Structure formats: C-alpha cells, structure tokens
C-alpha cells in the first residue's frame, strides 16, 4: 500500500506567530491544496495531511486518524490564513471588549538566594504598576523560581558543594505575574503592559531590563510579556 504525507507550509508574522500558506509539501513537491489533493489521489492508497496543528486522513482509512472535515478543506482551499485557534490575533482595535489574560515573567539578574527580598520588592512594584494600568485579578508567584533554586542547590550538594559547578533545571527561573483586563484587541494591551513593566523594572533596579533575543543580559533583569484569550494554549507544529 502506497502511503503519502502532506504537510501545509507555514510562515511567520512579524511577532513569530504561525501563518498558514494554503500550500503543501508533497514529498518534495510544493502544491496548492486542490493540486495537492489530486497529487495524493494519483500517488497513494492512503494519504495523511497536517493542517493547523492537527493530522487528518485525506484518503483511505486507518481506524484512528479523523477524516479531514469538509469545512476545514473549504477554508484551506481559499488560500493563506491564520490557524483557527489564532483568529483572535486579528481582532480589530474597535471590536467589542473581550477578556484577556496577561502573564509577565521576570527573570532576576542572578540566582543569589540572599537577594530574594530585593527581587520581591521589584516584583511587587511591577504588580503595583499593572494595577495602576487598569489590570485586575493580579497574582504574583515565585513558586517556579524557588523550586529552581532548590533544585540547583540539591545538585550542588550532590556534587560536594563546590564553588562553581554545572547545573540544569526544568523549572522556570522566573517570578510570574498573572492578571486580566478587558479590551478590544490584544496588541494595545501588550504594548501598555510592556511599557509599564520595562519602566518599573528599570526604575526599581536602576538598569534597563532585557527582552527575548537579547545578547547583553549580564546583571540585568529579563522581561517577557504575553497576552492571550482565557484558556488559550500554544500549539507546536506537528513533527
């Protein structure tokens, strides 16, 4: 039995989010959807197709994989688009207000347990700035940071308590602030929160923090801001 695998080619918007092109990789050949479908029918008894983070059967049966829904096939045939789960990214700034979840990750400049109180002071100032910016339901957590420090300390002791040693932890070495706000779209919220957080961390710590992708991170706080609809889960591409 000949089996074919088709995978939709993705691109990225300026923020790094997935954009579906409506074109498919067909074992070395790039084709638009309807031509890809014809190609699969001509070359395979069973064909799988990966679309929008999910795998479907295009031709044949295997008793497990769902068939490609007709409504999804119609949408794919129309060409480039966002994945349905990311449609919220295109909400207009004059749309009716929607609820957004905000997460701010703050990475301290070093892992000194002695500076924990100072770190908490900076984080609390950031929480106050978020409240002043109109966010509510603000929750501050150091659980992952504390668990990471404990994990690293346990590794240090197992290594004989050396002054320097290599370590690795699966914990996020961040303080995390979560909040909520109502707004038409996520971009103004992200811009407002990002500006407030960067300004407050710089004022509290005396040095401009770094953001994702920065190279000069020594002795600086790290800041990452994420805004999304309630319950949204980021989906990785299928392998």
Helices and strands as residue ranges (DSSP letters): E 3-12, E 18-26, E 29-32, H 33-43, E 46-51, E 54-59, H 70-77, G 84-90, E 98-107, G 113-115, H 116-132, E 136-141, H 143-158, E 175-183, H 186-205, E 222-229
